[in-house]
């Protein structure tokens, strides 16, 4: 069976990477908004963990609801969440496993010494025993890159 693919619009990909760079050495987090397996927008959310934000993230219920509202405004749905792993691989931790829901995609970007690198996507098995990795594809195009090489994070419908 072929591994499923999560497709990111170019602006969503650059938005996740930029957010990881901006929050380093702490974890960033945000929502993935789109349709099916296509992420049209990466919505940055505040990391409100009361634990070490260098190794943990938490999304407030009010921010979760704001992400659902944004998805509804775009005629889309909440597909999942992203977060960064500062100076660690883009692989889910036990904490990630303990707090995940089977219906969502979980994108992790490794940020090494402030620079975003490998990005992976994971789906929790229905029995919650483990994650399965899915491929990520990035759609080319979108707005032109700025002098820093970044693209603005826009829905791009």
C-alpha positions as CSV (number, residue, x, y, z in Angstrom):
1,X,0.0,0.0,0.0
2,X,1.4,3.4,-1.0
3,X,2.2,5.9,1.7
4,X,-0.4,8.7,1.8
5,X,0.7,12.3,1.0
6,X,-0.1,15.5,2.7
7,X,0.3,18.4,0.2
8,X,1.2,21.9,1.5
9,X,0.8,25.0,-0.5
10,X,4.1,26.9,-0.8
11,X,2.9,29.7,1.5
12,X,1.9,27.2,4.2
13,X,5.3,25.5,4.0
14,X,7.2,28.7,4.3
15,X,4.9,30.0,7.1
16,X,5.6,26.9,9.2
17,X,9.4,27.2,8.6
18,X,9.3,30.9,9.4
19,X,7.4,30.4,12.6
20,X,9.9,27.8,13.7
21,X,12.8,30.2,13.1
22,X,11.0,33.1,14.8
23,X,10.3,31.1,18.0
24,X,13.6,29.3,18.3
25,X,14.8,28.0,20.8
26,X,11.2,27.4,21.8
27,X,8.6,25.2,20.1
28,X,6.2,26.9,17.8
29,X,2.7,25.5,17.1
30,X,-0.1,26.2,14.7
31,X,-3.1,24.8,12.9
32,X,-3.2,23.2,9.4
33,X,-6.3,24.4,7.4
34,X,-7.4,23.0,4.1
35,X,-9.4,20.3,2.3
36,X,-8.8,16.6,2.1
37,X,-5.0,16.2,2.3
38,X,-4.2,19.7,1.0
39,X,-3.0,22.3,3.5
40,X,-4.0,25.7,2.2
41,X,-3.0,27.7,5.2
42,X,-0.7,27.3,8.3
43,X,-2.3,29.4,11.0
44,X,0.3,30.3,13.7
45,X,-1.0,29.9,17.3
46,X,0.6,30.9,20.6
47,X,2.4,28.2,22.6
48,X,0.8,28.5,26.0
49,X,2.4,25.5,27.7
50,X,3.1,25.9,31.4
51,X,6.0,23.4,31.0
52,X,9.2,24.2,29.3
53,X,8.3,25.7,25.9
54,X,11.6,24.5,24.6
55,X,10.3,20.9,24.6
56,X,6.5,21.2,24.8
57,X,3.6,23.0,23.3
58,X,0.0,23.5,24.2
59,X,-2.9,25.0,22.3
60,X,-5.6,26.8,24.3
61,X,-9.2,25.7,23.7
62,X,-10.0,29.2,22.5
63,X,-7.2,29.1,19.9
64,X,-8.5,25.7,18.8
65,X,-11.9,27.3,18.3
66,X,-10.3,30.2,16.4
67,X,-8.6,27.8,14.1
68,X,-12.0,26.1,13.4
69,X,-13.6,29.5,12.7
70,X,-10.8,30.4,10.3
71,X,-11.2,27.1,8.5
72,X,-15.0,27.7,8.2
73,X,-14.4,31.3,6.9
74,X,-12.2,29.7,4.1
75,X,-14.8,27.0,3.3
76,X,-12.2,24.5,4.6
77,X,-11.6,22.3,7.6
78,X,-9.1,21.9,10.4
79,X,-6.8,19.2,9.1
80,X,-4.3,19.1,12.0
81,X,-1.5,20.9,13.7
82,X,2.2,21.6,13.3
83,X,4.9,22.3,15.8
84,X,8.7,22.5,15.8
85,X,11.4,20.4,17.5
86,X,14.2,22.8,18.4
87,X,17.6,21.0,18.0
88,X,15.8,17.6,17.8
89,X,14.7,15.4,14.9
90,X,11.3,15.9,13.2
91,X,10.0,12.7,14.8
92,X,7.1,12.5,17.3
93,X,8.0,12.2,21.0
94,X,6.1,10.2,23.6
95,X,4.5,13.4,24.7
96,X,3.3,14.0,21.1
97,X,1.9,10.4,21.1
98,X,0.1,10.9,24.4
99,X,-1.6,14.1,23.3
100,X,-2.5,13.4,19.7
101,X,-5.9,12.6,18.2
102,X,-6.3,10.0,15.4
103,X,-8.3,12.3,13.0
104,X,-5.5,14.9,12.5
105,X,-2.2,15.3,10.6
106,X,0.7,16.3,12.8
107,X,3.5,18.2,11.0
108,X,6.8,18.5,12.8
109,X,9.7,20.8,11.6
110,X,13.2,20.3,13.0
111,X,14.8,23.6,13.7
112,X,18.6,23.2,14.2
113,X,20.4,26.2,15.6
114,X,17.6,28.5,14.5
115,X,17.3,27.1,10.9
116,X,14.3,25.1,9.9
117,X,15.2,21.8,8.2
118,X,13.5,18.5,7.8
119,X,9.7,18.5,7.9
120,X,7.6,15.4,8.5
121,X,3.9,14.5,8.8
122,X,2.4,11.9,11.1
123,X,-1.0,10.3,11.7
124,X,-2.0,8.6,14.9
125,X,-3.3,5.1,14.5
126,X,-6.9,4.5,15.5
127,X,-5.8,2.3,18.4
128,X,-3.5,5.2,19.6
129,X,-0.5,2.8,19.8
130,X,1.8,4.7,17.4
131,X,2.2,7.2,14.6
132,X,2.5,6.4,10.9
133,X,4.5,8.7,8.8
134,X,3.0,10.2,5.6
135,X,4.9,11.9,2.8
136,X,4.8,15.7,2.4
137,X,4.6,17.4,-1.0
138,X,5.0,21.1,-1.4
139,X,3.1,22.7,-4.3
140,X,5.3,25.1,-6.3
141,X,4.3,28.6,-6.9
142,X,2.6,31.3,-4.9
143,X,3.7,34.8,-4.2
144,X,7.3,35.8,-5.1
145,X,9.9,35.3,-2.4
146,X,11.2,38.3,-0.4
147,X,14.8,39.3,-0.1
148,X,15.1,36.8,2.8
149,X,13.8,34.0,0.7
150,X,10.5,33.8,2.5
151,X,7.0,33.9,1.1
152,X,4.2,35.6,3.0
153,X,1.8,33.1,4.7
154,X,-1.5,33.5,2.8
155,X,-4.3,31.1,2.0
156,X,-3.7,31.3,-1.7
157,X,-7.1,30.1,-2.9
